[in-house]
């Protein structure tokens, strides 16, 4: 991610991992797909009520475990450089 941000001539404001509780389940799915040669499935958006419940769960998870150096996704917040440097 760092290389992509630098190549885009942006400056990183914040980095953080998200979805720590999904690391093991995602790993299991990846291993299963690799062993069975099953095609990867595109996930669907859950119904609104379930989506809100999942969102609440992950907000709480991030508040408690957002400092951990791993997760299912990496979030980077970047901005244009203010000084005009390349």
VOZA-915827 format. One line per 3 residues: number of its first residue (from 0); for each residue x, z, y of N, C-alpha, C, O, CB. Coordinates in nm, 2 decimals, decimal comma. Each point is the difference from the previous one (the first is absolute). Glycine has a CB too. Layout:
! VOZA-915827
NUM = X/Z/Y/X/Z/Y/X/Z/Y/X/Z/Y/X/Z/Y | ...
! end
This chain:
! VOZA-915827
0 = 0,08/0,00/-0,12/-0,08/0,00/0,12/0,09/0,00/0,12/-0,03/-0,07/0,10/-0,15/0,19/-0,22 | 0,28/-0,04/0,12/0,09/0,01/0,11/0,06/-0,14/0,04/0,00/-0,04/0,12/0,06/0,27/-0,19 | -0,02/-0,31/-0,03/0,05/-0,14/0,03/-0,11/-0,09/0,06/0,03/-0,07/0,09/0,13/0,10/-0,28
3 = -0,28/-0,02/0,14/-0,11/-0,08/0,06/-0,02/0,04/0,14/-0,02/-0,09/0,09/-0,08/0,07/-0,32 | 0,09/0,15/0,26/-0,02/0,04/0,14/0,11/-0,05/0,09/-0,02/-0,05/0,11/-0,10/0,25/-0,19 | 0,25/-0,18/0,04/0,11/-0,05/0,08/0,00/-0,15/0,02/0,03/-0,04/0,11/0,10/0,23/-0,20
6 = -0,16/-0,26/-0,01/-0,01/-0,15/0,01/-0,11/-0,04/0,10/0,01/-0,11/0,06/0,08/0,08/-0,30 | -0,19/0,11/0,25/-0,11/-0,03/0,09/0,03/0,04/0,14/-0,08/-0,01/0,09/-0,08/0,03/-0,28 | 0,28/0,03/0,21/0,04/0,05/0,13/-0,09/0,11/0,06/-0,03/0,01/0,11/0,13/-0,23/-0,07
9 = -0,14/0,31/-0,14/-0,08/0,11/0,04/0,08/0,13/-0,02/0,11/0,00/-0,05/-0,32/-0,12/-0,02 | 0,16/0,23/0,12/0,06/0,13/-0,01/-0,10/0,09/-0,08/-0,11/0,00/0,03/0,25/-0,03/0,18 | -0,08/0,10/-0,31/-0,09/0,08/-0,08/-0,03/0,13/0,07/0,09/0,07/0,05/0,01/-0,16/-0,26
12 = -0,23/0,12/0,22/-0,04/0,13/0,06/-0,02/0,11/-0,10/0,03/0,11/0,03/-0,14/-0,25/0,15 | 0,06/0,10/-0,30/-0,03/0,10/-0,10/-0,01/-0,07/-0,14/-0,04/-0,11/-0,01/-0,09/0,25/0,18 | 0,18/-0,07/-0,27/-0,01/-0,04/-0,14/-0,06/0,11/-0,08/0,03/0,12/0,03/0,17/-0,28/0,00
15 = -0,27/0,13/-0,13/-0,05/0,10/-0,08/-0,07/-0,06/-0,13/-0,05/-0,11/0,00/0,01/0,25/0,20 | 0,05/-0,06/-0,31/-0,06/-0,04/-0,12/-0,14/0,05/-0,01/-0,03/0,11/0,05/0,25/-0,12/-0,16 | -0,31/-0,06/0,05/-0,14/0,04/-0,02/-0,04/-0,01/-0,15/0,07/-0,07/-0,08/-0,12/0,00/0,32
18 = -0,06/0,13/-0,27/-0,06/0,00/-0,13/0,09/0,05/-0,11/0,02/-0,07/-0,10/-0,15/-0,13/0,18 | 0,19/0,32/-0,06/0,09/0,06/-0,10/-0,07/0,02/-0,13/0,06/-0,01/-0,10/0,06/0,12/0,29 | -0,25/-0,08/-0,19/-0,07/0,03/-0,12/-0,02/-0,12/-0,09/-0,04/0,01/-0,11/-0,08/0,18/0,22
21 = 0,14/-0,31/-0,05/-0,02/-0,13/-0,08/0,13/-0,05/-0,06/-0,01/-0,10/-0,07/-0,18/0,05/0,22 | 0,30/0,12/-0,13/0,13/-0,06/-0,05/-0,01/-0,01/-0,16/0,03/-0,10/-0,05/0,09/0,20/0,25 | -0,15/0,01/-0,26/-0,01/0,00/-0,15/-0,10/-0,10/-0,05/0,03/-0,08/-0,09/0,05/0,32/0,08
24 = -0,21/-0,23/0,06/-0,10/-0,10/-0,06/0,04/-0,14/0,03/-0,02/-0,09/-0,09/-0,15/0,26/0,13 | 0,23/-0,20/0,07/0,04/-0,14/0,03/0,12/-0,04/-0,10/0,00/-0,12/-0,04/-0,07/0,14/0,29 | 0,16/0,07/-0,28/0,10/-0,03/-0,09/-0,05/-0,03/-0,14/0,04/-0,09/-0,07/0,11/0,24/0,21
27 = -0,25/-0,07/-0,18/-0,06/-0,02/-0,13/-0,07/-0,13/-0,01/0,02/-0,07/-0,10/-0,05/0,31/0,08 | -0,04/-0,28/0,12/-0,07/-0,13/0,01/0,11/-0,12/-0,01/-0,02/-0,09/-0,07/-0,17/0,19/0,20 | 0,30/-0,08/-0,05/0,10/-0,11/0,00/0,06/-0,01/-0,14/0,03/-0,11/-0,05/0,02/0,16/0,29
30 = -0,02/0,06/-0,31/0,06/0,00/-0,13/-0,09/-0,07/-0,10/0,04/-0,08/-0,08/0,09/0,29/0,13 | -0,26/-0,17/-0,04/-0,10/-0,05/-0,09/-0,01/-0,15/0,02/0,00/-0,08/-0,10/-0,13/0,29/0,10 | 0,13/-0,26/0,12/-0,01/-0,14/0,03/0,12/-0,08/-0,05/-0,01/-0,11/-0,05/-0,13/0,16/0,25
33 = 0,26/0,02/-0,19/0,12/-0,07/-0,04/0,01/-0,01/-0,16/0,04/-0,10/-0,05/0,07/0,19/0,26 | -0,16/0,02/-0,27/0,00/0,00/-0,15/-0,10/-0,09/-0,06/0,02/-0,06/-0,11/0,07/0,29/0,12 | -0,21/-0,24/0,05/-0,11/-0,08/-0,06/-0,01/-0,14/0,05/-0,08/-0,08/-0,04/-0,04/0,29/0,01
36 = 0,20/-0,24/0,13/0,00/-0,13/0,07/-0,14/-0,03/0,06/-0,04/-0,11/0,01/0,22/0,03/-0,17 | -0,25/0,19/0,19/-0,13/-0,02/0,06/0,02/-0,04/0,15/0,08/0,05/0,06/-0,19/0,12/-0,22 | 0,03/-0,26/0,20/0,01/-0,04/0,14/-0,04/0,12/0,10/-0,09/0,07/-0,03/0,04/-0,31/-0,04
39 = 0,12/0,25/0,18/-0,03/0,10/0,09/-0,14/-0,03/0,06/-0,04/-0,11/0,03/0,28/0,15/0,03 | -0,32/0,07/-0,04/-0,13/-0,01/0,06/0,00/0,03/0,14/0,07/0,09/0,04/-0,17/-0,03/-0,26 | 0,03/-0,13/0,30/-0,01/0,03/0,14/-0,11/0,11/0,02/-0,11/-0,02/-0,04/0,18/-0,22/0,11
42 = -0,03/0,35/-0,01/-0,10/0,11/0,01/-0,11/-0,03/0,10/0,02/-0,08/0,09/0,16/0,24/-0,14 | -0,30/-0,11/0,02/-0,11/-0,02/0,09/-0,02/0,12/0,09/0,05/0,11/-0,03/-0,16/-0,25/-0,14 | 0,05/0,12/0,28/-0,03/0,11/0,10/-0,12/0,08/-0,06/-0,10/-0,06/-0,04/0,18/-0,07/0,24
45 = -0,06/0,26/-0,21/-0,11/0,08/-0,06/-0,12/0,01/0,09/0,01/-0,03/0,12/0,16/0,17/-0,24 | -0,28/-0,09/0,07/-0,12/0,02/0,08/0,03/0,09/0,12/0,09/0,08/-0,01/-0,24/-0,11/-0,19 | 0,08/0,02/0,31/0,03/0,08/0,12/0,01/0,15/-0,02/0,10/0,06/0,05/-0,21/-0,24/0,07
48 = 0,02/0,24/-0,19/0,01/0,14/-0,02/0,13/0,04/-0,08/0,07/0,10/0,04/-0,33/-0,09/-0,04 | 0,29/-0,08/-0,10/0,12/0,03/-0,08/0,13/-0,03/0,09/0,09/0,07/-0,01/-0,22/-0,13/-0,21 | 0,12/-0,05/0,30/0,11/-0,03/0,08/0,03/0,11/0,10/0,11/0,03/0,03/-0,17/-0,28/-0,05
51 = -0,05/0,31/0,08/0,02/0,11/0,09/0,06/0,12/-0,07/0,09/0,07/0,06/-0,29/-0,15/0,08 | 0,16/0,11/-0,26/0,05/0,11/-0,07/0,15/-0,02/-0,03/0,08/0,10/0,01/-0,31/-0,06/-0,12 | 0,26/-0,16/0,07/0,15/-0,03/-0,03/0,08/0,01/0,12/0,11/0,06/0,00/-0,18/-0,21/-0,18
54 = 0,02/0,10/0,29/0,07/0,01/0,13/0,02/0,15/0,04/0,11/0,03/0,05/-0,21/-0,25/0,02 | 0,00/0,30/-0,09/0,01/0,15/0,04/0,11/0,06/-0,09/0,08/0,08/0,04/-0,32/-0,07/0,03 | 0,24/-0,05/-0,20/0,10/0,06/-0,09/0,14/-0,04/0,04/0,09/0,09/0,01/-0,25/-0,11/-0,20
57 = 0,18/-0,11/0,23/0,14/-0,04/0,04/0,04/0,05/0,13/0,12/0,02/0,03/-0,15/-0,22/-0,16 | -0,06/0,23/0,22/0,03/0,06/0,13/0,05/0,15/-0,03/0,10/0,04/0,06/-0,27/-0,18/0,06 | 0,10/0,21/-0,20/0,05/0,13/-0,04/0,13/0,00/-0,07/0,09/0,08/0,03/-0,33/-0,01/-0,05
60 = 0,26/-0,16/-0,07/0,12/-0,02/-0,07/0,12/-0,02/0,09/0,10/0,06/-0,01/-0,23/-0,15/-0,19 | 0,11/0,00/0,30/0,10/-0,03/0,09/0,04/0,12/0,09/0,11/0,02/0,03/-0,19/-0,26/-0,02 | -0,03/0,32/0,03/0,03/0,12/0,08/0,08/0,10/-0,08/0,08/0,07/0,06/-0,29/-0,11/0,06
63 = 0,19/0,05/-0,25/0,08/0,09/-0,08/0,13/-0,05/-0,06/0,10/0,07/0,00/-0,32/0,03/-0,06 | 0,22/-0,23/0,02/0,11/-0,05/-0,08/0,07/-0,12/0,07/0,08/-0,07/-0,06/-0,19/0,15/-0,14 | 0,07/-0,11/0,33/0,05/-0,12/0,06/0,15/0,00/0,03/0,06/-0,10/0,03/-0,28/0,08/0,07
66 = 0,28/0,14/-0,11/0,14/0,01/0,02/0,08/-0,04/-0,12/0,13/-0,02/0,01/-0,17/0,20/0,14 | -0,02/-0,20/-0,27/0,07/-0,03/-0,12/0,07/-0,14/0,01/-0,06/-0,09/0,06/-0,10/0,23/-0,19 | 0,28/-0,16/0,08/0,07/-0,13/0,01/-0,04/-0,10/-0,10/0,09/-0,08/-0,05/0,10/0,21/0,14
69 = -0,31/-0,14/-0,13/-0,05/-0,10/-0,10/-0,15/-0,02/0,02/-0,07/0,09/0,06/0,25/-0,04/-0,22 | -0,23/-0,15/0,11/-0,15/-0,02/0,01/-0,03/-0,14/-0,06/0,09/-0,08/-0,03/-0,11/0,23/0,23 | -0,11/-0,18/-0,20/-0,05/-0,13/-0,05/0,02/-0,11/0,11/-0,01/-0,12/-0,04/-0,15/0,24/-0,11
72 = 0,17/-0,08/0,27/0,01/-0,10/0,11/0,10/0,06/0,11/0,01/0,12/0,01/-0,24/-0,21/-0,05 | 0,29/0,00/0,11/0,08/0,04/0,11/-0,06/-0,05/0,13/-0,04/-0,12/0,01/0,25/0,11/-0,15 | -0,23/0,10/0,24/-0,06/-0,03/0,13/0,11/0,00/0,10/0,08/0,10/0,01/-0,30/0,00/-0,08
75 = 0,24/-0,21/0,14/0,09/-0,01/0,11/-0,07/-0,03/0,13/-0,08/-0,10/0,00/0,27/0,03/-0,16 | -0,17/0,14/0,26/-0,05/-0,03/0,13/0,12/-0,04/0,09/0,10/0,07/0,01/-0,29/0,10/-0,03 | 0,17/-0,29/0,07/0,11/-0,06/0,08/-0,05/-0,06/0,13/-0,12/-0,02/0,01/0,25/-0,04/-0,22
78 = -0,04/0,04/0,31/-0,04/-0,05/0,13/0,10/-0,10/0,05/0,12/0,00/-0,05/-0,25/0,21/0,10 | 0,09/-0,29/0,05/0,10/-0,08/0,06/0,10/0,08/0,08/-0,03/0,11/0,05/-0,14/-0,29/-0,03 | 0,30/0,13/-0,02/0,10/0,07/0,08/-0,03/0,00/0,15/-0,05/-0,11/0,05/0,22/0,05/-0,23
81 = -0,16/0,17/0,25/-0,02/0,00/0,14/0,11/-0,04/0,09/-0,02/-0,05/0,11/-0,13/0,23/-0,16 | 0,27/-0,17/0,00/0,12/-0,03/0,08/0,04/-0,15/0,00/0,09/-0,04/0,07/-0,01/0,27/-0,12 | -0,15/-0,31/-0,03/0,03/-0,14/-0,01/0,12/-0,04/-0,09/0,04/-0,11/0,00/-0,14/0,10/0,23
84 = 0,15/0,11/-0,30/0,12/-0,02/-0,09/-0,05/-0,08/-0,12/-0,12/0,01/-0,04/0,23/0,20/0,12 | -0,02/-0,29/-0,14/-0,03/-0,07/-0,12/0,03/0,07/-0,12/-0,02/-0,05/-0,11/0,06/-0,16/0,23
! end
